[in-house]
């Protein structure tokens, strides 16, 4: 991050808040003209600071309002076992987030489904069948207070 200046950081922040902002408006907000702003954006993309642009979607309007977090403990944490788990977890559409954790368990997954019955199916048929899963523990979200989607 040492090669980012104030303008770069402002560009990133503005795009995080509204990726559909026009180049003219973005340049104005960060105090640059359009061409230098566009060159900076391209450099930030090429250097991997900006990895893509996406739309934030209200999942509940799509019928996917059930959120659960699942703690997973593996029976093997060798590199080979972790790689196998990671590859398999990426194939489960309902896994919205997958984090390897340093602590009392190995992974924390955010699962999004339409309801508890769907979640039970995903847990029983997909998550429990992942390689090296020893134990799972589920925490159901009662209310989504804040989710900035970034």
VMD Tcl script that builds the backbone (N, CA, C; Angstrom):
set m [mol new atoms 450]
animate dup $m
set s [atomselect $m all]
$s set {name element resname resid chain x y z} {
  {N N UNK 1 A 0.827 -1.201 0.000}
  {CA C UNK 1 A 0.000 0.000 0.000}
  {C C UNK 1 A 0.862 1.251 0.000}
  {N N UNK 2 A 2.150 1.128 0.154}
  {CA C UNK 2 A 3.023 2.301 0.257}
  {C C UNK 2 A 3.053 3.135 -1.011}
  {N N UNK 3 A 2.696 2.558 -2.179}
  {CA C UNK 3 A 2.732 3.347 -3.404}
  {C C UNK 3 A 1.401 4.024 -3.713}
  {N N UNK 4 A 0.451 3.981 -2.785}
  {CA C UNK 4 A -0.820 4.666 -2.976}
  {C C UNK 4 A -0.787 6.020 -2.295}
  {N N UNK 5 A -1.231 7.030 -3.026}
  {CA C UNK 5 A -1.303 8.359 -2.424}
  {C C UNK 5 A -2.758 8.685 -2.078}
  {N N UNK 6 A -2.977 9.897 -1.616}
  {CA C UNK 6 A -4.306 10.327 -1.187}
  {C C UNK 6 A -5.335 10.185 -2.304}
  {N N UNK 7 A -4.987 10.566 -3.518}
  {CA C UNK 7 A -5.925 10.483 -4.638}
  {C C UNK 7 A -6.292 9.029 -4.937}
  {N N UNK 8 A -5.306 8.120 -4.907}
  {CA C UNK 8 A -5.587 6.705 -5.133}
  {C C UNK 8 A -6.562 6.181 -4.093}
  {N N UNK 9 A -6.311 6.506 -2.850}
  {CA C UNK 9 A -7.181 6.039 -1.766}
  {C C UNK 9 A -8.582 6.626 -1.897}
  {N N UNK 10 A -8.672 7.874 -2.332}
  {CA C UNK 10 A -9.985 8.493 -2.531}
  {C C UNK 10 A -10.732 7.822 -3.680}
  {N N UNK 11 A -10.016 7.502 -4.754}
  {CA C UNK 11 A -10.647 6.812 -5.880}
  {C C UNK 11 A -11.227 5.481 -5.409}
  {N N UNK 12 A -10.437 4.731 -4.671}
  {CA C UNK 12 A -10.903 3.447 -4.162}
  {C C UNK 12 A -12.134 3.629 -3.284}
  {N N UNK 13 A -12.100 4.604 -2.395}
  {CA C UNK 13 A -13.238 4.826 -1.492}
  {C C UNK 13 A -14.489 5.230 -2.263}
  {N N UNK 14 A -14.342 6.121 -3.211}
  {CA C UNK 14 A -15.503 6.553 -4.004}
  {C C UNK 14 A -16.099 5.378 -4.779}
  {N N UNK 15 A -15.244 4.534 -5.356}
  {CA C UNK 15 A -15.739 3.384 -6.106}
  {C C UNK 15 A -16.376 2.343 -5.198}
  {N N UNK 16 A -15.881 2.216 -3.966}
  {CA C UNK 16 A -16.509 1.295 -3.010}
  {C C UNK 16 A -17.919 1.749 -2.682}
  {N N UNK 17 A -18.121 3.054 -2.622}
  {CA C UNK 17 A -19.440 3.590 -2.296}
  {C C UNK 17 A -20.383 3.568 -3.492}
  {N N UNK 18 A -19.835 3.759 -4.705}
  {CA C UNK 18 A -20.672 3.766 -5.900}
  {C C UNK 18 A -19.810 3.454 -7.122}
  {N N UNK 19 A -19.771 2.198 -7.510}
  {CA C UNK 19 A -18.950 1.784 -8.649}
  {C C UNK 19 A -19.518 2.266 -9.977}
  {N N UNK 20 A -20.736 2.782 -9.975}
  {CA C UNK 20 A -21.354 3.278 -11.209}
  {C C UNK 20 A -21.163 4.778 -11.389}
  {N N UNK 21 A -20.393 5.390 -10.537}
  {CA C UNK 21 A -20.140 6.813 -10.645}
  {C C UNK 21 A -19.485 7.106 -12.000}
  {N N UNK 22 A -19.836 8.208 -12.600}
  {CA C UNK 22 A -19.224 8.545 -13.883}
  {C C UNK 22 A -17.776 8.964 -13.659}
  {N N UNK 23 A -16.973 8.807 -14.676}
  {CA C UNK 23 A -15.575 9.202 -14.586}
  {C C UNK 23 A -15.462 10.691 -14.298}
  {N N UNK 24 A -16.321 11.490 -14.900}
  {CA C UNK 24 A -16.316 12.935 -14.678}
  {C C UNK 24 A -16.579 13.255 -13.213}
  {N N UNK 25 A -17.601 12.621 -12.629}
  {CA C UNK 25 A -17.939 12.863 -11.225}
  {C C UNK 25 A -16.829 12.357 -10.307}
  {N N UNK 26 A -16.288 11.178 -10.592}
  {CA C UNK 26 A -15.202 10.629 -9.791}
  {C C UNK 26 A -14.000 11.562 -9.811}
  {N N UNK 27 A -13.617 12.009 -10.977}
  {CA C UNK 27 A -12.469 12.931 -11.104}
  {C C UNK 27 A -12.710 14.201 -10.311}
  {N N UNK 28 A -13.923 14.722 -10.390}
  {CA C UNK 28 A -14.261 15.932 -9.643}
  {C C UNK 28 A -14.155 15.714 -8.142}
  {N N UNK 29 A -14.654 14.593 -7.660}
  {CA C UNK 29 A -14.638 14.317 -6.221}
  {C C UNK 29 A -13.237 14.121 -5.661}
  {N N UNK 30 A -12.325 13.600 -6.478}
  {CA C UNK 30 A -10.965 13.367 -5.985}
  {C C UNK 30 A -10.006 14.476 -6.387}
  {N N UNK 31 A -10.501 15.494 -7.089}
  {CA C UNK 31 A -9.677 16.657 -7.424}
  {C C UNK 31 A -8.709 16.435 -8.574}
  {N N UNK 32 A -9.110 15.629 -9.545}
  {CA C UNK 32 A -8.283 15.383 -10.724}
  {C C UNK 32 A -9.084 15.659 -11.980}
  {N N UNK 33 A -8.397 15.790 -13.102}
  {CA C UNK 33 A -9.107 15.825 -14.373}
  {C C UNK 33 A -9.374 14.389 -14.807}
  {N N UNK 34 A -10.194 14.237 -15.844}
  {CA C UNK 34 A -10.638 12.901 -16.240}
  {C C UNK 34 A -9.491 11.967 -16.646}
  {N N UNK 35 A -8.568 12.451 -17.450}
  {CA C UNK 35 A -7.518 11.565 -17.954}
  {C C UNK 35 A -6.617 11.033 -16.841}
  {N N UNK 36 A -6.087 11.870 -15.952}
  {CA C UNK 36 A -5.287 11.317 -14.858}
  {C C UNK 36 A -6.085 10.387 -13.943}
  {N N UNK 37 A -7.354 10.691 -13.748}
  {CA C UNK 37 A -8.201 9.836 -12.917}
  {C C UNK 37 A -8.362 8.467 -13.578}
  {N N UNK 38 A -8.616 8.454 -14.874}
  {CA C UNK 38 A -8.779 7.200 -15.597}
  {C C UNK 38 A -7.478 6.389 -15.597}
  {N N UNK 39 A -6.345 7.065 -15.752}
  {CA C UNK 39 A -5.053 6.375 -15.710}
  {C C UNK 39 A -4.806 5.757 -14.335}
  {N N UNK 40 A -5.164 6.468 -13.293}
  {CA C UNK 40 A -5.010 5.935 -11.935}
  {C C UNK 40 A -5.910 4.727 -11.714}
  {N N UNK 41 A -7.156 4.820 -12.195}
  {CA C UNK 41 A -8.072 3.681 -12.068}
  {C C UNK 41 A -7.497 2.457 -12.776}
  {N N UNK 42 A -6.996 2.649 -13.983}
  {CA C UNK 42 A -6.424 1.541 -14.748}
  {C C UNK 42 A -5.235 0.937 -14.004}
  {N N UNK 43 A -4.372 1.802 -13.420}
  {CA C UNK 43 A -3.212 1.319 -12.665}
  {C C UNK 43 A -3.659 0.553 -11.424}
  {N N UNK 44 A -4.671 1.063 -10.719}
  {CA C UNK 44 A -5.188 0.377 -9.538}
  {C C UNK 44 A -5.763 -0.992 -9.904}
  {N N UNK 45 A -6.376 -1.094 -11.067}
  {CA C UNK 45 A -6.889 -2.381 -11.548}
  {C C UNK 45 A -5.739 -3.312 -11.902}
  {N N UNK 46 A -4.771 -2.811 -12.654}
  {CA C UNK 46 A -3.631 -3.638 -13.086}
  {C C UNK 46 A -2.814 -4.140 -11.903}
  {N N UNK 47 A -2.701 -3.328 -10.852}
  {CA C UNK 47 A -1.921 -3.711 -9.677}
  {C C UNK 47 A -2.733 -4.559 -8.692}
  {N N UNK 48 A -3.997 -4.788 -9.006}
  {CA C UNK 48 A -4.810 -5.672 -8.179}
  {C C UNK 48 A -5.468 -5.015 -6.978}
  {N N UNK 49 A -5.387 -3.694 -6.860}
  {CA C UNK 49 A -6.104 -3.022 -5.767}
  {C C UNK 49 A -7.606 -3.056 -6.036}
  {N N UNK 50 A -7.983 -2.846 -7.275}
  {CA C UNK 50 A -9.382 -2.968 -7.687}
  {C C UNK 50 A -9.464 -4.271 -8.468}
  {N N UNK 51 A -10.240 -5.214 -7.945}
  {CA C UNK 51 A -10.290 -6.541 -8.552}
  {C C UNK 51 A -11.529 -6.766 -9.402}
  {N N UNK 52 A -12.455 -5.823 -9.398}
  {CA C UNK 52 A -13.652 -5.956 -10.208}
  {C C UNK 52 A -14.734 -5.004 -9.734}
  {N N UNK 53 A -15.835 -5.028 -10.441}
  {CA C UNK 53 A -16.981 -4.186 -10.122}
  {C C UNK 53 A -18.201 -5.083 -10.075}
  {N N UNK 54 A -19.085 -4.821 -9.127}
  {CA C UNK 54 A -20.229 -5.702 -8.956}
  {C C UNK 54 A -21.440 -4.905 -8.478}
  {N N UNK 55 A -22.589 -5.529 -8.566}
  {CA C UNK 55 A -23.819 -4.921 -8.051}
  {C C UNK 55 A -24.143 -5.553 -6.702}
  {N N UNK 56 A -24.525 -4.748 -5.747}
  {CA C UNK 56 A -25.006 -5.266 -4.470}
  {C C UNK 56 A -26.483 -5.581 -4.647}
  {N N UNK 57 A -26.868 -6.782 -4.267}
  {CA C UNK 57 A -28.216 -7.272 -4.520}
  {C C UNK 57 A -28.913 -7.543 -3.199}
  {N N UNK 58 A -30.187 -7.180 -3.115}
  {CA C UNK 58 A -30.990 -7.515 -1.944}
  {C C UNK 58 A -31.389 -8.979 -2.068}
  {N N UNK 59 A -30.650 -9.835 -1.394}
  {CA C UNK 59 A -30.859 -11.276 -1.515}
  {C C UNK 59 A -32.245 -11.710 -1.050}
  {N N UNK 60 A -32.805 -11.006 -0.078}
  {CA C UNK 60 A -34.133 -11.402 0.412}
  {C C UNK 60 A -35.194 -11.231 -0.677}
  {N N UNK 61 A -35.019 -10.263 -1.564}
  {CA C UNK 61 A -35.974 -10.090 -2.667}
  {C C UNK 61 A -35.864 -11.222 -3.676}
  {N N UNK 62 A -34.750 -11.935 -3.643}
  {CA C UNK 62 A -34.564 -13.099 -4.510}
  {C C UNK 62 A -34.945 -14.394 -3.798}
  {N N UNK 63 A -35.520 -14.251 -2.599}
  {CA C UNK 63 A -35.951 -15.423 -1.844}
  {C C UNK 63 A -34.835 -16.100 -1.078}
  {N N UNK 64 A -33.738 -15.393 -0.842}
  {CA C UNK 64 A -32.593 -15.974 -0.134}
  {C C UNK 64 A -32.333 -15.188 1.153}
  {N N UNK 65 A -33.286 -15.227 2.056}
  {CA C UNK 65 A -33.185 -14.418 3.268}
  {C C UNK 65 A -32.636 -15.167 4.479}
  {N N UNK 66 A -32.427 -16.472 4.373}
  {CA C UNK 66 A -31.925 -17.256 5.504}
  {C C UNK 66 A -30.403 -17.278 5.484}
  {N N UNK 67 A -29.793 -16.774 6.544}
  {CA C UNK 67 A -28.331 -16.740 6.653}
  {C C UNK 67 A -27.916 -17.557 7.867}
  {N N UNK 68 A -26.949 -18.410 7.650}
  {CA C UNK 68 A -26.353 -19.172 8.750}
  {C C UNK 68 A -24.841 -19.075 8.646}
  {N N UNK 69 A -24.203 -19.090 9.791}
  {CA C UNK 69 A -22.749 -19.195 9.844}
  {C C UNK 69 A -22.436 -20.573 10.395}
  {N N UNK 70 A -21.490 -21.252 9.782}
  {CA C UNK 70 A -21.150 -22.608 10.183}
  {C C UNK 70 A -19.674 -22.669 10.548}
  {N N UNK 71 A -19.424 -23.084 11.778}
  {CA C UNK 71 A -18.054 -23.365 12.202}
  {C C UNK 71 A -17.751 -24.786 11.782}
  {N N UNK 72 A -16.594 -24.975 11.173}
  {CA C UNK 72 A -16.211 -26.318 10.735}
  {C C UNK 72 A -14.859 -26.682 11.328}
  {N N UNK 73 A -14.828 -27.867 11.913}
  {CA C UNK 73 A -13.577 -28.434 12.406}
  {C C UNK 73 A -13.235 -29.605 11.504}
  {N N UNK 74 A -11.996 -29.647 11.055}
  {CA C UNK 74 A -11.537 -30.724 10.182}
  {C C UNK 74 A -10.840 -31.809 10.990}
  {N N UNK 75 A -10.801 -33.006 10.434}
  {CA C UNK 75 A -10.083 -34.093 11.089}
  {C C UNK 75 A -8.625 -34.172 10.631}
  {N N UNK 76 A -8.244 -33.308 9.691}
  {CA C UNK 76 A -6.887 -33.274 9.155}
  {C C UNK 76 A -6.632 -31.865 8.665}
  {N N UNK 77 A -5.543 -31.263 9.095}
  {CA C UNK 77 A -5.230 -29.898 8.662}
  {C C UNK 77 A -3.901 -29.831 7.916}
  {N N UNK 78 A -3.542 -30.918 7.274}
  {CA C UNK 78 A -2.356 -30.887 6.414}
  {C C UNK 78 A -2.659 -30.009 5.206}
  {N N UNK 79 A -1.636 -29.570 4.529}
  {CA C UNK 79 A -1.822 -28.724 3.342}
  {C C UNK 79 A -2.708 -29.397 2.310}
  {N N UNK 80 A -2.508 -30.686 2.119}
  {CA C UNK 80 A -3.302 -31.435 1.146}
  {C C UNK 80 A -4.784 -31.441 1.541}
  {N N UNK 81 A -5.073 -31.646 2.821}
  {CA C UNK 81 A -6.459 -31.668 3.307}
  {C C UNK 81 A -7.107 -30.290 3.183}
  {N N UNK 82 A -6.362 -29.246 3.528}
  {CA C UNK 82 A -6.904 -27.886 3.426}
  {C C UNK 82 A -7.210 -27.531 1.976}
  {N N UNK 83 A -6.322 -27.895 1.080}
  {CA C UNK 83 A -6.538 -27.627 -0.343}
  {C C UNK 83 A -7.772 -28.366 -0.847}
  {N N UNK 84 A -7.927 -29.615 -0.446}
  {CA C UNK 84 A -9.097 -30.398 -0.858}
  {C C UNK 84 A -10.381 -29.761 -0.338}
  {N N UNK 85 A -10.366 -29.322 0.923}
  {CA C UNK 85 A -11.551 -28.677 1.500}
  {C C UNK 85 A -11.862 -27.387 0.741}
  {N N UNK 86 A -10.840 -26.564 0.531}
  {CA C UNK 86 A -11.044 -25.281 -0.152}
  {C C UNK 86 A -11.658 -25.476 -1.533}
  {N N UNK 87 A -11.104 -26.380 -2.315}
  {CA C UNK 87 A -11.608 -26.607 -3.672}
  {C C UNK 87 A -13.062 -27.073 -3.648}
  {N N UNK 88 A -13.379 -27.965 -2.746}
  {CA C UNK 88 A -14.746 -28.489 -2.666}
  {C C UNK 88 A -15.726 -27.427 -2.177}
  {N N UNK 89 A -15.315 -26.619 -1.202}
  {CA C UNK 89 A -16.202 -25.570 -0.665}
  {C C UNK 89 A -16.548 -24.536 -1.733}
  {N N UNK 90 A -15.611 -24.248 -2.611}
  {CA C UNK 90 A -15.850 -23.277 -3.683}
  {C C UNK 90 A -16.928 -23.730 -4.656}
  {N N UNK 91 A -17.209 -25.019 -4.689}
  {CA C UNK 91 A -18.206 -25.559 -5.614}
  {C C UNK 91 A -19.628 -25.506 -5.076}
  {N N UNK 92 A -19.797 -25.145 -3.815}
  {CA C UNK 92 A -21.136 -25.102 -3.210}
  {C C UNK 92 A -21.706 -23.700 -3.387}
  {N N UNK 93 A -22.735 -23.590 -4.204}
  {CA C UNK 93 A -23.315 -22.290 -4.542}
  {C C UNK 93 A -23.808 -21.522 -3.320}
  {N N UNK 94 A -24.293 -22.217 -2.312}
  {CA C UNK 94 A -24.862 -21.562 -1.131}
  {C C UNK 94 A -23.797 -20.977 -0.203}
  {N N UNK 95 A -22.540 -21.314 -0.416}
  {CA C UNK 95 A -21.455 -20.760 0.396}
  {C C UNK 95 A -21.150 -19.363 -0.128}
  {N N UNK 96 A -21.555 -18.373 0.648}
  {CA C UNK 96 A -21.347 -16.981 0.258}
  {C C UNK 96 A -19.953 -16.498 0.661}
  {N N UNK 97 A -19.451 -16.998 1.777}
  {CA C UNK 97 A -18.111 -16.662 2.254}
  {C C UNK 97 A -17.503 -17.905 2.893}
  {N N UNK 98 A -16.190 -18.043 2.756}
  {CA C UNK 98 A -15.474 -19.157 3.364}
  {C C UNK 98 A -14.151 -18.619 3.888}
  {N N UNK 99 A -13.951 -18.730 5.201}
  {CA C UNK 99 A -12.752 -18.184 5.839}
  {C C UNK 99 A -12.051 -19.265 6.645}
  {N N UNK 100 A -10.738 -19.403 6.434}
  {CA C UNK 100 A -9.947 -20.265 7.300}
  {C C UNK 100 A -9.653 -19.458 8.554}
  {N N UNK 101 A -9.844 -20.071 9.715}
  {CA C UNK 101 A -9.773 -19.380 10.993}
  {C C UNK 101 A -8.628 -19.929 11.845}
  {N N UNK 102 A -7.951 -19.034 12.536}
  {CA C UNK 102 A -6.983 -19.454 13.561}
  {C C UNK 102 A -7.713 -19.400 14.890}
  {N N UNK 103 A -7.961 -20.546 15.483}
  {CA C UNK 103 A -8.703 -20.569 16.738}
  {C C UNK 103 A -9.182 -21.961 17.068}
  {N N UNK 104 A -10.329 -22.034 17.700}
  {CA C UNK 104 A -10.866 -23.290 18.179}
  {C C UNK 104 A -11.530 -24.140 17.117}
  {N N UNK 105 A -11.618 -23.671 15.901}
  {CA C UNK 105 A -12.158 -24.428 14.772}
  {C C UNK 105 A -11.366 -24.004 13.541}
  {N N UNK 106 A -11.640 -24.624 12.412}
  {CA C UNK 106 A -10.792 -24.407 11.239}
  {C C UNK 106 A -11.365 -23.456 10.191}
  {N N UNK 107 A -12.680 -23.488 9.978}
  {CA C UNK 107 A -13.305 -22.651 8.948}
  {C C UNK 107 A -14.590 -22.031 9.479}
  {N N UNK 108 A -14.911 -20.871 8.933}
  {CA C UNK 108 A -16.197 -20.235 9.173}
  {C C UNK 108 A -16.809 -19.962 7.811}
  {N N UNK 109 A -17.997 -20.525 7.587}
  {CA C UNK 109 A -18.694 -20.352 6.319}
  {C C UNK 109 A -19.964 -19.548 6.533}
  {N N UNK 110 A -20.243 -18.646 5.609}
  {CA C UNK 110 A -21.525 -17.940 5.583}
  {C C UNK 110 A -22.352 -18.612 4.497}
  {N N UNK 111 A -23.497 -19.136 4.910}
  {CA C UNK 111 A -24.369 -19.880 4.008}
  {C C UNK 111 A -25.667 -19.098 3.829}
  {N N UNK 112 A -26.108 -18.957 2.579}
  {CA C UNK 112 A -27.361 -18.252 2.303}
  {C C UNK 112 A -28.297 -19.192 1.550}
  {N N UNK 113 A -29.497 -19.368 2.127}
  {CA C UNK 113 A -30.520 -20.225 1.521}
  {C C UNK 113 A -31.878 -19.539 1.653}
  {N N UNK 114 A -32.911 -20.181 1.132}
  {CA C UNK 114 A -34.238 -19.564 1.207}
  {C C UNK 114 A -34.902 -19.755 2.560}
  {N N UNK 115 A -34.609 -20.873 3.244}
  {CA C UNK 115 A -35.260 -21.138 4.530}
  {C C UNK 115 A -34.485 -22.211 5.289}
  {N N UNK 116 A -34.967 -22.543 6.485}
  {CA C UNK 116 A -34.274 -23.516 7.326}
  {C C UNK 116 A -34.250 -24.902 6.675}
  {N N UNK 117 A -35.326 -25.295 6.022}
  {CA C UNK 117 A -35.356 -26.608 5.361}
  {C C UNK 117 A -34.272 -26.694 4.286}
  {N N UNK 118 A -34.112 -25.637 3.529}
  {CA C UNK 118 A -33.064 -25.613 2.496}
  {C C UNK 118 A -31.691 -25.655 3.139}
  {N N UNK 119 A -31.542 -24.922 4.228}
  {CA C UNK 119 A -30.252 -24.946 4.930}
  {C C UNK 119 A -29.932 -26.355 5.428}
  {N N UNK 120 A -30.916 -27.032 6.013}
  {CA C UNK 120 A -30.686 -28.395 6.517}
  {C C UNK 120 A -30.213 -29.313 5.396}
  {N N UNK 121 A -30.777 -29.155 4.209}
  {CA C UNK 121 A -30.364 -29.957 3.062}
  {C C UNK 121 A -28.913 -29.628 2.692}
  {N N UNK 122 A -28.580 -28.360 2.635}
  {CA C UNK 122 A -27.215 -27.948 2.288}
  {C C UNK 122 A -26.236 -28.475 3.329}
  {N N UNK 123 A -26.576 -28.344 4.603}
  {CA C UNK 123 A -25.696 -28.832 5.663}
  {C C UNK 123 A -25.512 -30.346 5.569}
  {N N UNK 124 A -26.607 -31.059 5.453}
  {CA C UNK 124 A -26.543 -32.510 5.466}
  {C C UNK 124 A -25.949 -33.135 4.219}
  {N N UNK 125 A -26.251 -32.556 3.062}
  {CA C UNK 125 A -25.826 -33.175 1.809}
  {C C UNK 125 A -24.560 -32.566 1.214}
  {N N UNK 126 A -24.266 -31.325 1.532}
  {CA C UNK 126 A -23.124 -30.672 0.894}
  {C C UNK 126 A -21.992 -30.339 1.873}
  {N N UNK 127 A -22.313 -29.609 2.931}
  {CA C UNK 127 A -21.262 -29.166 3.854}
  {C C UNK 127 A -20.675 -30.344 4.621}
  {N N UNK 128 A -21.526 -31.194 5.170}
  {CA C UNK 128 A -21.030 -32.346 5.923}
  {C C UNK 128 A -20.257 -33.323 5.047}
  {N N UNK 129 A -20.501 -33.267 3.735}
  {CA C UNK 129 A -19.815 -34.154 2.801}
  {C C UNK 129 A -18.492 -33.575 2.289}
  {N N UNK 130 A -18.160 -32.370 2.704}
  {CA C UNK 130 A -16.888 -31.787 2.285}
  {C C UNK 130 A -15.732 -32.628 2.829}
  {N N UNK 131 A -14.613 -32.650 2.125}
  {CA C UNK 131 A -13.481 -33.457 2.575}
  {C C UNK 131 A -12.998 -33.073 3.971}
  {N N UNK 132 A -12.771 -34.072 4.796}
  {CA C UNK 132 A -12.135 -33.940 6.111}
  {C C UNK 132 A -12.983 -33.245 7.171}
  {N N UNK 133 A -14.288 -33.062 6.945}
  {CA C UNK 133 A -15.142 -32.432 7.956}
  {C C UNK 133 A -15.333 -33.404 9.115}
  {N N UNK 134 A -14.958 -32.943 10.286}
  {CA C UNK 134 A -15.136 -33.733 11.504}
  {C C UNK 134 A -16.393 -33.297 12.246}
  {N N UNK 135 A -16.590 -31.963 12.329}
  {CA C UNK 135 A -17.686 -31.427 13.144}
  {C C UNK 135 A -18.126 -30.089 12.585}
  {N N UNK 136 A -19.424 -29.816 12.703}
  {CA C UNK 136 A -19.964 -28.513 12.322}
  {C C UNK 136 A -20.775 -27.948 13.478}
  {N N UNK 137 A -20.873 -26.657 13.528}
  {CA C UNK 137 A -21.712 -25.975 14.507}
  {C C UNK 137 A -22.350 -24.783 13.809}
  {N N UNK 138 A -23.659 -24.679 13.864}
  {CA C UNK 138 A -24.402 -23.669 13.109}
  {C C UNK 138 A -24.892 -22.542 14.001}
  {N N UNK 139 A -24.805 -21.334 13.478}
  {CA C UNK 139 A -25.339 -20.133 14.124}
  {C C UNK 139 A -26.249 -19.460 13.111}
  {N N UNK 140 A -27.534 -19.355 13.441}
  {CA C UNK 140 A -28.517 -18.789 12.529}
  {C C UNK 140 A -28.651 -17.297 12.785}
  {N N UNK 141 A -28.648 -16.520 11.727}
  {CA C UNK 141 A -28.803 -15.069 11.822}
  {C C UNK 141 A -30.279 -14.752 12.046}
  {N N UNK 142 A -30.561 -14.017 13.122}
  {CA C UNK 142 A -31.936 -13.616 13.412}
  {C C UNK 142 A -32.295 -12.308 12.717}
  {N N UNK 143 A -31.307 -11.408 12.605}
  {CA C UNK 143 A -31.520 -10.132 11.941}
  {C C UNK 143 A -30.193 -9.675 11.357}
  {N N UNK 144 A -30.237 -9.259 10.108}
  {CA C UNK 144 A -29.051 -8.742 9.434}
  {C C UNK 144 A -28.992 -7.235 9.697}
  {N N UNK 145 A -28.198 -6.840 10.675}
  {CA C UNK 145 A -28.149 -5.439 11.095}
  {C C UNK 145 A -27.311 -4.610 10.133}
  {N N UNK 146 A -26.173 -5.159 9.720}
  {CA C UNK 146 A -25.314 -4.432 8.771}
  {C C UNK 146 A -24.540 -5.426 7.933}
  {N N UNK 147 A -24.588 -5.235 6.635}
  {CA C UNK 147 A -23.841 -6.052 5.693}
  {C C UNK 147 A -23.525 -5.153 4.508}
  {N N UNK 148 A -22.321 -4.622 4.492}
  {CA C UNK 148 A -21.985 -3.671 3.442}
  {C C UNK 148 A -21.611 -4.349 2.132}
  {N N UNK 149 A -21.507 -5.677 2.153}
  {CA C UNK 149 A -21.304 -6.416 0.919}
  {C C UNK 149 A -19.949 -6.213 0.268}
  {N N UNK 150 A -18.986 -5.737 1.026}
  {CA C UNK 150 A -17.658 -5.510 0.436}
  {C C UNK 150 A -16.660 -6.445 1.037}
}
mol reanalyze $m
mol bondsrecalc $m
mol representation Tube
mol addrep $m
